[in-house]
Amino acid sequence: MTLLQDLEQRAEHLSESQRAALASHLLSSLPAVLADADDGVAEASRRDAELDADPSSGMSEEEFRLSIAASRKR
């Protein structure tokens, strides 16, 4: 088994929040994107700044999940 396979297998046993934190850490360790054809990075940065300025403008994970579930019922 390769190191990568071992890490993937171990990561599968982490909780959802632990896997998300790990994914975030790994993504932030990569070099910056050289091109952003659809301005997704700029949009994410704008939204991040909005949340920093006014944290109450965001929603909790539970609110997000309920919103998704409600939109699927339509």
MIFI-752924 format. One record per residue: x, y, z of N, C-alpha, C, O in turn; chain; residue in three letters. Coordinates in nm, 4 decimals, m for minus. Each point is the difference from the previous one (the first is absolute). Last residue first. Layout:
! residues N
<vodo <X; Y; Z>; <X; Y; Z>; <X; Y; Z>; <X; Y; Z>; 'A'; 'ALA'>,
...
! end
This chain:
! residues 74
<vodo <m3.8837; 2.1471; m0.3889>; <m0.0762; 0.0826; m0.0959>; <m0.0089; m0.0637; m0.1348>; <m0.0604; 0.0565; m0.0912>; 'A'; 'ARG'>,
<vodo <0.3172; m0.2219; 0.4692>; <m0.1411; m0.0369; 0.0077>; <m0.0848; 0.0761; m0.1020>; <m0.1129; m0.0393; m0.0293>; 'A'; 'LYS'>,
<vodo <0.5827; 0.1198; 0.0993>; <m0.0194; m0.1273; m0.0693>; <m0.1456; m0.0444; m0.0019>; <m0.0406; m0.0791; m0.0851>; 'A'; 'ARG'>,
<vodo <0.1831; 0.4665; 0.3245>; <0.0049; 0.0269; m0.1450>; <m0.0195; m0.1285; m0.0800>; <m0.0487; 0.0046; m0.1130>; 'A'; 'SER'>,
<vodo <0.0714; m0.0276; 0.5880>; <m0.1226; 0.0679; m0.0428>; <m0.0014; 0.0233; m0.1502>; <m0.1046; m0.0119; m0.0638>; 'A'; 'ALA'>,
<vodo <0.4936; m0.1702; 0.2591>; <m0.1094; m0.0965; 0.0061>; <m0.1305; 0.0620; m0.0481>; <m0.0769; m0.0640; m0.0718>; 'A'; 'ALA'>,
<vodo <0.4490; 0.3471; 0.1122>; <0.0184; m0.0949; m0.1110>; <m0.1156; m0.0996; m0.0032>; <m0.0563; m0.0270; m0.1061>; 'A'; 'ILE'>,
<vodo <0.0666; 0.3219; 0.4674>; <m0.0260; 0.0739; m0.1236>; <0.0116; m0.0925; m0.1216>; <m0.0836; 0.0048; m0.0902>; 'A'; 'SER'>,
<vodo <0.2051; m0.1729; 0.5111>; <m0.1456; 0.0149; m0.0091>; <m0.0394; 0.0723; m0.1277>; <m0.1003; m0.0343; m0.0626>; 'A'; 'LEU'>,
<vodo <0.5601; m0.0029; 0.1568>; <m0.0570; m0.1312; m0.0329>; <m0.1523; 0.0060; m0.0139>; <m0.0571; m0.0620; m0.0897>; 'A'; 'ARG'>,
<vodo <0.2809; 0.4532; 0.2321>; <0.0362; m0.0332; m0.1380>; <m0.0644; m0.1314; m0.0424>; <m0.0605; m0.0092; m0.1068>; 'A'; 'PHE'>,
<vodo <0.0208; 0.1396; 0.5548>; <m0.0840; 0.0846; m0.0857>; <0.0263; m0.0302; m0.1474>; <m0.0930; m0.0046; m0.0806>; 'A'; 'GLU'>,
<vodo <0.3717; m0.2115; 0.3890>; <m0.1366; m0.0523; 0.0084>; <m0.0951; 0.0811; m0.0873>; <m0.0829; m0.0575; m0.0705>; 'A'; 'GLU'>,
<vodo <0.5252; 0.2057; 0.1165>; <m0.0039; m0.1208; m0.0815>; <m0.1412; m0.0586; m0.0009>; <m0.0481; m0.0463; m0.1034>; 'A'; 'GLU'>,
<vodo <0.0621; 0.5644; 0.1865>; <0.0628; m0.1164; 0.0633>; <m0.0068; m0.1185; m0.0963>; <m0.0714; 0.0035; m0.1002>; 'A'; 'SER'>,
<vodo <0.0966; 0.5067; m0.0768>; <m0.0954; m0.0952; 0.0555>; <0.0769; m0.1172; 0.0588>; <0.1119; m0.0311; m0.0409>; 'A'; 'MET'>,
<vodo <m0.0146; 0.5992; m0.0643>; <0.0157; m0.1384; m0.0429>; <m0.1089; m0.0884; 0.0571>; <m0.0941; 0.0476; 0.0634>; 'A'; 'GLY'>,
<vodo <0.1569; 0.4200; 0.0404>; <m0.0555; m0.0129; m0.1345>; <0.0108; m0.1427; m0.0532>; <m0.0590; m0.0325; m0.1030>; 'A'; 'SER'>,
<vodo <0.2408; 0.1966; 0.5262>; <m0.1428; m0.0342; 0.0086>; <m0.0635; m0.0155; m0.1379>; <m0.1122; m0.0495; m0.0102>; 'A'; 'SER'>,
<vodo <0.5739; 0.1922; 0.0752>; <m0.0213; m0.1441; 0.0161>; <m0.1479; m0.0404; 0.0063>; <m0.0345; m0.1134; m0.0331>; 'A'; 'PRO'>,
<vodo <0.3102; 0.5305; m0.1722>; <m0.1286; m0.0180; 0.0670>; <m0.0302; m0.1492; 0.0132>; <m0.0711; m0.0555; m0.0837>; 'A'; 'ASP'>,
<vodo <0.4957; 0.2072; m0.0809>; <m0.0548; 0.1298; 0.0374>; <m0.1293; m0.0130; 0.0800>; <m0.0259; 0.0799; 0.0900>; 'A'; 'ALA'>,
<vodo <0.2354; m0.4676; m0.2678>; <0.0895; 0.0604; 0.0994>; <m0.0578; 0.1310; 0.0520>; <0.0067; 0.0287; 0.1196>; 'A'; 'ASP'>,
<vodo <m0.2306; m0.2386; m0.4704>; <m0.0205; m0.0716; 0.1260>; <0.0902; 0.0542; 0.1103>; <m0.0406; 0.0090; 0.1159>; 'A'; 'LEU'>,
<vodo <0.0935; 0.1667; m0.5493>; <m0.1326; 0.0356; 0.0525>; <m0.0250; m0.0670; 0.1350>; <m0.0501; 0.0631; 0.0931>; 'A'; 'GLU'>,
<vodo <0.4382; m0.1815; m0.3294>; <0.0130; 0.1347; 0.0579>; <m0.1327; 0.0466; 0.0590>; <m0.0024; 0.0633; 0.1056>; 'A'; 'ALA'>,
<vodo <0.0017; m0.4688; m0.3386>; <0.0772; m0.0158; 0.1229>; <0.0150; 0.1350; 0.0704>; <m0.0136; 0.0086; 0.1221>; 'A'; 'ASP'>,
<vodo <m0.1827; m0.0136; m0.5471>; <m0.0912; m0.0543; 0.1015>; <0.0704; m0.0180; 0.1338>; <m0.0591; 0.0242; 0.1052>; 'A'; 'ARG'>,
<vodo <0.3205; 0.1146; m0.4694>; <m0.0984; 0.1040; 0.0319>; <m0.0939; m0.0483; 0.1104>; <m0.0276; 0.0729; 0.0953>; 'A'; 'ARG'>,
<vodo <0.3339; m0.3819; m0.2706>; <0.0696; 0.1011; 0.0812>; <m0.0963; 0.1109; 0.0429>; <0.0051; 0.0468; 0.1137>; 'A'; 'SER'>,
<vodo <m0.1645; m0.3721; m0.4120>; <0.0219; m0.0596; 0.1321>; <0.0681; 0.0996; 0.0931>; <m0.0355; 0.0093; 0.1175>; 'A'; 'ALA'>,
<vodo <m0.0184; 0.1200; m0.5637>; <m0.1302; m0.0077; 0.0671>; <0.0141; m0.0568; 0.1400>; <m0.0608; 0.0506; 0.0944>; 'A'; 'GLU'>,
<vodo <0.4418; m0.0467; m0.3676>; <m0.0358; 0.1379; 0.0367>; <m0.1332; 0.0023; 0.0749>; <m0.0151; 0.0731; 0.0979>; 'A'; 'ALA'>,
<vodo <0.1542; m0.4803; m0.2753>; <0.0853; 0.0362; 0.1133>; <m0.0341; 0.1412; 0.0468>; <m0.0065; 0.0264; 0.1201>; 'A'; 'VAL'>,
<vodo <m0.2108; m0.1886; m0.5074>; <m0.0451; m0.0678; 0.1218>; <0.0813; 0.0370; 0.1227>; <m0.0549; 0.0142; 0.1093>; 'A'; 'GLY'>,
<vodo <0.0573; 0.1173; m0.6078>; <0.0045; 0.0926; 0.1136>; <m0.0490; m0.0614; 0.1303>; <m0.0426; 0.0717; 0.0905>; 'A'; 'ASP'>,
<vodo <0.1229; m0.2902; m0.5325>; <m0.1375; 0.0389; 0.0331>; <m0.0087; 0.0929; 0.1203>; <m0.1093; 0.0210; 0.0526>; 'A'; 'ASP'>,
<vodo <0.5358; m0.1841; m0.2341>; <m0.0812; 0.0385; m0.1151>; <m0.1399; 0.0485; 0.0375>; <m0.0543; 0.0878; m0.0670>; 'A'; 'ALA'>,
<vodo <0.5379; m0.1190; 0.2893>; <m0.1337; m0.0183; 0.0558>; <m0.0998; 0.0483; m0.1040>; <m0.0495; 0.1125; 0.0073>; 'A'; 'ASP'>,
<vodo <0.6172; m0.2557; 0.0794>; <m0.1055; 0.0557; m0.0846>; <m0.1352; m0.0334; 0.0615>; <m0.0181; m0.1061; 0.0598>; 'A'; 'ALA'>,
<vodo <0.4164; m0.0118; 0.1688>; <0.0581; 0.0965; m0.0930>; <m0.1049; 0.0669; m0.0874>; <0.0198; 0.1130; m0.0446>; 'A'; 'LEU'>,
<vodo <m0.0338; m0.3161; 0.5660>; <m0.0456; m0.0273; m0.1360>; <0.0551; 0.1083; m0.0915>; <m0.0043; 0.1186; 0.0327>; 'A'; 'VAL'>,
<vodo <0.2686; m0.2498; 0.4222>; <m0.1160; 0.0758; m0.0479>; <m0.0323; m0.0378; m0.1443>; <0.0882; m0.0393; m0.0764>; 'A'; 'ALA'>,
<vodo <0.1565; m0.3274; 0.3832>; <0.0286; 0.1332; m0.0547>; <m0.1275; 0.0651; m0.0534>; <m0.0969; m0.0679; m0.0340>; 'A'; 'PRO'>,
<vodo <0.0507; m0.2810; 0.4395>; <0.0363; m0.0017; m0.1418>; <0.0303; 0.1411; m0.0492>; <m0.0473; 0.0976; 0.0582>; 'A'; 'LEU'>,
<vodo <m0.1159; m0.2099; 0.3840>; <0.1434; m0.0247; m0.0107>; <0.0482; m0.0026; m0.1456>; <0.1203; m0.0022; m0.0260>; 'A'; 'SER'>,
<vodo <m0.5821; 0.0469; 0.1609>; <0.0716; 0.1249; 0.0282>; <0.1508; m0.0181; m0.0098>; <0.0731; 0.0985; m0.0104>; 'A'; 'SER'>,
<vodo <m0.3549; m0.4758; m0.0445>; <m0.0196; 0.0942; m0.1095>; <0.0768; 0.1294; 0.0223>; <0.0565; 0.0562; m0.0939>; 'A'; 'LEU'>,
<vodo <m0.0545; m0.3791; 0.4387>; <0.0753; m0.0465; m0.1160>; <m0.0137; 0.0964; m0.1175>; <0.0984; 0.0291; m0.0681>; 'A'; 'LEU'>,
<vodo <m0.3501; 0.0599; 0.4583>; <0.1432; 0.0157; 0.0261>; <0.0822; m0.0407; m0.1219>; <0.0937; 0.0701; m0.0384>; 'A'; 'HIS'>,
<vodo <m0.5556; m0.1431; 0.0202>; <0.0294; 0.1430; m0.0019>; <0.1485; 0.0255; 0.0198>; <0.0601; 0.0815; m0.0700>; 'A'; 'SER'>,
<vodo <m0.2141; m0.5202; 0.1160>; <m0.0051; 0.0425; m0.1401>; <0.0345; 0.1477; m0.0130>; <0.0740; 0.0396; m0.0900>; 'A'; 'ALA'>,
<vodo <m0.1121; m0.2135; 0.5249>; <0.1172; m0.0542; m0.0674>; <0.0049; 0.0451; m0.1460>; <0.1052; 0.0406; m0.0493>; 'A'; 'LEU'>,
<vodo <m0.4860; 0.0697; 0.2976>; <0.1149; 0.0767; 0.0488>; <0.1286; m0.0471; m0.0676>; <0.0843; 0.0818; m0.0370>; 'A'; 'ALA'>,
<vodo <m0.4733; m0.3227; m0.0555>; <m0.0086; 0.1332; m0.0590>; <0.1185; 0.0860; 0.0429>; <0.0579; 0.0720; m0.0814>; 'A'; 'ALA'>,
<vodo <m0.1030; m0.4967; 0.2747>; <0.0393; m0.0120; m0.1416>; <m0.0038; 0.1352; m0.0679>; <0.0871; 0.0307; m0.0814>; 'A'; 'ARG'>,
<vodo <m0.2415; m0.0496; 0.5217>; <0.1451; m0.0216; m0.0024>; <0.0505; m0.0128; m0.1438>; <0.1062; 0.0524; m0.0338>; 'A'; 'GLN'>,
<vodo <m0.5701; m0.0194; 0.1060>; <0.0648; 0.1284; 0.0285>; <0.1520; m0.0132; m0.0001>; <0.0700; 0.0925; m0.0413>; 'A'; 'SER'>,
<vodo <m0.3272; m0.4856; m0.0192>; <m0.0199; 0.0925; m0.1124>; <0.0718; 0.1322; 0.0244>; <0.0652; 0.0527; m0.0900>; 'A'; 'GLU'>,
<vodo <0.1463; m0.4643; 0.3406>; <m0.1356; 0.0559; m0.0070>; <m0.0072; 0.0961; m0.1185>; <0.1022; 0.0405; m0.0553>; 'A'; 'SER'>,
<vodo <0.2434; m0.4486; 0.0266>; <m0.0175; 0.1272; 0.0706>; <m0.1450; 0.0448; m0.0091>; <m0.0733; m0.0415; m0.0898>; 'A'; 'LEU'>,
<vodo <0.2636; m0.3449; m0.1330>; <m0.0484; m0.0270; 0.1354>; <m0.0169; 0.1275; 0.0826>; <m0.0466; m0.0055; 0.1138>; 'A'; 'HIS'>,
<vodo <0.2274; m0.0017; m0.5609>; <m0.1387; m0.0454; m0.0083>; <m0.0608; m0.0253; 0.1377>; <m0.1222; 0.0011; 0.0150>; 'A'; 'GLU'>,
<vodo <0.5864; 0.1018; m0.0723>; <m0.0859; 0.1188; m0.0059>; <m0.1476; m0.0387; m0.0054>; <m0.0847; 0.0731; 0.0514>; 'A'; 'ALA'>,
<vodo <0.4203; m0.4092; m0.0749>; <m0.0116; 0.0543; 0.1354>; <m0.0956; 0.1196; 0.0023>; <m0.0769; 0.0164; 0.0947>; 'A'; 'ARG'>,
<vodo <0.1750; m0.2058; m0.5126>; <m0.0749; m0.0969; 0.0811>; <m0.0201; 0.0529; 0.1417>; <m0.1087; m0.0131; 0.0565>; 'A'; 'GLN'>,
<vodo <0.3793; 0.2634; m0.3477>; <m0.1403; 0.0043; m0.0438>; <m0.0859; m0.0921; 0.0867>; <m0.1096; 0.0369; 0.0421>; 'A'; 'GLU'>,
<vodo <0.5746; m0.0471; 0.0278>; <m0.0586; 0.1254; 0.0487>; <m0.1472; 0.0102; m0.0380>; <m0.0826; 0.0412; 0.0815>; 'A'; 'LEU'>,
<vodo <0.3242; m0.4076; m0.2494>; <m0.0126; m0.0109; 0.1455>; <m0.0666; 0.1250; 0.0574>; <m0.0893; m0.0097; 0.0842>; 'A'; 'ASP'>,
<vodo <0.1986; 0.0107; m0.5396>; <m0.1121; m0.0915; 0.0255>; <m0.0249; m0.0153; 0.1494>; <m0.1149; m0.0042; 0.0441>; 'A'; 'GLN'>,
<vodo <0.4915; 0.2537; m0.1732>; <m0.1240; 0.0697; m0.0350>; <m0.1221; m0.0874; 0.0266>; <m0.0994; 0.0477; 0.0548>; 'A'; 'LEU'>,
<vodo <0.5264; m0.2376; 0.0024>; <m0.0281; 0.0973; 0.1057>; <m0.1316; 0.0725; m0.0280>; <m0.0805; 0.0212; 0.0907>; 'A'; 'LEU'>,
<vodo <0.1162; m0.5028; m0.3035>; <0.0784; 0.1230; m0.0057>; <m0.0381; 0.0915; 0.1156>; <m0.1035; m0.0185; 0.0641>; 'A'; 'THR'>,
<vodo <0.0909; m0.5322; m0.0878>; <m0.0861; 0.1178; 0.0000>; <0.0908; 0.1242; 0.0000>; <0.0961; 0.0085; 0.0765>; 'A'; 'MET'>,
! end
